Amino acid sequence: TMQSTAFNPSYFPKGDFFVGLPVLSGISLYANNRFSYDDVVVKNGDINEINLDKLVSSMGTANSFSLHGTISLAHIGFRTQSGLGVSLFANERIATDFIYPKEIAKFIFKGNGDMVGEKLNLGRVGASINYYREYGLGLAHEFGDRLKVGARLKYLKGFLNLSTPQNFQATLKTNNENYQFEADWKNFQFRTAGISQFRDDATNDEDLTSYFISNGNRGFALDLGFEYKLN
């Protein structure tokens, strides 16, 4: 299918021509996290129970959670007489990534009762959200029955970004007497770009429609892929 070209640029439909309609031609959602279902749910007789101790113990020193979504705006492709597959596409994309240490998960799921007098280091916490559009040209070719190669050159147009700085440092300590928190931090920021475009007082100065059509947030990306059959 034409959607498979998003996973490997060397994949191309067998047909000579195809057209993908907006939205109907593809909506994808990708989610990934450090733990699995078996790390959270355990079987106790005939009952499935949530085991938070097992969940926390299964995590590593640094953990991540990612949620990426893609909505197809257009997709058209054809195969030339030489066998070269050519495609043009446009997608709306949003990517959310969150990095957190094991101590944060322990605090959220189990509370601070076991952390009296201890300092919780939050320096490994980070977050990033990106909303952008990509316009692309894809090329794919088969060499015999064994080798497929492909590339996708993409022009990116950014609309929205939220992120934390890499030098963020913070500690959280539970007081020995009354379980109150003592917090200490520096370089704490939550950086944003594009948010001002959605304020009511900003729409009079800048046309929101033109912002989504053309703005100064530009970038490029390249996807490469191949497949080789050993036997």
N, C-alpha and C positions, 0 to 999 in steps of 0.2 A: 504494500500500500504506500501511498505518497507520504503518510505520516512517519513511516519508518526512516525516511531521509533525515529526520531530526535526530535520530539516535546514531546513525552512521551515514556520513555523506556519500559513501560508495554505493549505498542502496538506491535503487531507482525502479519504479514500476515497469512491468514488462510491456505495457501499452505504448503506442506511439504518441499519444496526446492525452492530457488530463487537465481538468480545471477543478479547483477547490473553492467552494462558496464560503463567504465570511461566516465565522463562528461554526457553521455546520461541518466544515472540513476538518475541524480539530480543536478540542479543548483538552489540555493535559494538566495534571496536577501531580507534583512530585513531593513526597515527604520523607524525611530521613531523621532518625534519632539514635542515640547511643544504646538504648535498651530495647529489648524485644518483648513480645507478649508473655513468653515463658518466664521472663525476669520479673514480671509484675503479678501474674496470676498463678496461684498454686492450687493443686487439687487436694482437698481435705475430705476424704471419703467420697461422697457423691456431690459435694459442694465445691464450687470454685471460689477461692478467696483471694483478695488483694493483699500481698505481702510486701509492705513498705521496706522492711529490713532487707529483704532479698533484692529489692529494686535498687536501694542505695548501694549495697555491697557490689552489685554488678557494674557500677559505673567506674570510669577511669578517673585519672587525675584531672583531665580536661575533657569536657563533653560538648556536644554540639547538637543543635536542632535546626533543620532546614525545611522550608516550605516554599516551593517554586511553582508558579502557575503560568500557563501560556494559552493565549486565545488566538487562533488563526484569523487573520483579516483577509488574506488572499493567497492563493497558491495555484500556479500554472506551470505546466511542464510539457516538454516534447522531446522526442528522440530524433536526431539527425540521421541522414543516410549513412554516415560513417559509424553510427552506433553510439555517438556521444549523447548522453542525457543532459538536457539543460532545463533548469527550473528557476522561476522567479517567485518570491514569497515575501509576505509581511506578517509580523506577529506582534501582539501586545504581550509584554512579559513583566512579571513581578517576582522578585527574589528576596526572601526573608531568611536571614541566618542569625543564630544566637549561640554564643559560646559561653559556657559556665563551668565552674569547678565543682567537684564532688561535694564540697562543703555546703554550697548553696542548695543543692538538692536535699542534703541531709537536714538542713535548717527548715526548708519548706515543708518537707514531708513528715519530719519527726519533731519539729519545734526546737527550742533552745534549752530544754531541760538537761541535756547531756553535754552542754557546751559552757557550763558555768566556769568563769575564770579563763576561758580560752578565747583567743583572737581568731576571728574568721576573716581570712584573706579574700577580698573580692577583686584582686588585681587581674584575675584571668577572665573577667566578665566582659563580653563584647556583643554588640548588636549592630545589624546592618539591614536596611530595607531599601530596595531599588525598584523603581517603576520606570520602564523604558519601552521603546518600540524598536524593532529591527526590520530592516529591508535587506533582502539577500538575493544573491545569485549563486545557484548551485550547479556544479558540473560533476558528472559521473560517467565512467567508462569501464567496460569489461574487456579484459585481454585474455582471450581464449575462454576455457571453461573453469579456470582456477583462480584468476586474479581479478579483483575489482578495486578500483581506486576512485576517490571522490574528494571534492573540496567545496566549501560553502563560504563565500566572502560576504560579510555582513556590515552594513552601515547602521550605527546605533544613534538613537535620538532619546536623550534622557529627559524625564519629566519630574521625578521626585526622588529624593534621597534622605534617609535618616540614618545616622550612624554615631557610634561612640569613638573617642580617640583611642589610640593604641597605648598611650602613656597614662591611662587612668589607673589610679591606685586608691585603695580604700580598705579599711579594716573595721570589723564589727565585733565588739566584746560584750559578753553577758556579765552583768554585775553579780558579785557573790551574794549580796544581801537580798536584793529585791528583784532580781532577774531583769532589771532594766538594761537597755542597750547603751553602749558608749561607741559612737561612730567617729571615725577619723578618715578624711579623704582629701585628695588633691587632684587637680587636672580633671575634675568632673565636668563633663560637657555632654550635651546631646545635640549634635550638629544636624542641621536641616538645610535642604535646598529645594526650591520649588513650592514650598508651603504658601509663600506669599501670593502666589498666583490664584489661590482659592479663597482669599479673603474678600469680603464684600467691598472694602474700600480700595482694593487693588484692581478690580474688574473695570473700573472707569478709566484707569491709566493704560492698562494693557489688555488687549483683546484675548480672552482665554482661548478662543478658537485658533487664532494665529499662533499662540504659544504651543498648542498641540500639533500644529502643522510645521512650524519652523521656529527654532530657537538656537541658542549658542551652545547647547549641551550635546556635543557630537563625539562619536567614538567609532572604532572599527573592531571587528573580531573575525577570526578565521577558524573554521572547523576543518579538520583533515581526517580522513578515514580510509581504511582498506580492509579487504577480506581476501584471504588466501587459503585454498583447499589443499592440504598436504597430500591427500590421496583420494 
